[in-house]
Amino acid sequence: MRYLVRDKIFAIGDDYWIEDENGRQAFLVDGKALRLRDTLELKDPAGRVLVTLRAKVLSLRGAMTVERDGRTLATVSRKRLSLLRNHYQVTLAEGPPLDVSGRILDREFAVERDGELLARVSRKWLRVRDTYAVDVVREDAADTALLIAVAVCVIRMAEKD
């Protein structure tokens, strides 16, 4: 399933819809203004919070957590930086880590687990300049809300660096 994300989603305090490939509203990103740290909530169309994304306050390399029901589901951190590709690691509370690599600021990167592609983020499929797609390749192998949250976290962190 392909989900379309508008780049301006990353403005704090603004709310934006992520649509599925059929143009239906799939997720609402709710930016929480007036918080001490960067906080976003990913909600379903009915308004239920699926995951909460928070910037870690005291992190040397920059990190964000993805929480569900008050518990940390994943921690996203920068793995290494090179001239051509950025690398991030997603440490899950349960299961093997996810690797994120590619040209993050260009919106061209992949999310993998043990070498298996779970999602690909790209602008090249779209004609609208400020939009990119999160193509969830293995919905059966991963939590879609988590994969979207990982994409949002990685881009947000890369833009702050």
Protein Blocks (a to p, Z undefined) as FASTA:
>chain_A
ZZdddfklmpghiacddddfkopafbdcdddehiabdcdddddfkopafbdcdddfblfk
opadddeehiafbdcddfbdcfkbccdddddfbdcddddedjfknopacddeehiafbdc
dfklpmblkbccdddfblmlpcfklmmmmmmmmmmmmmmZZ
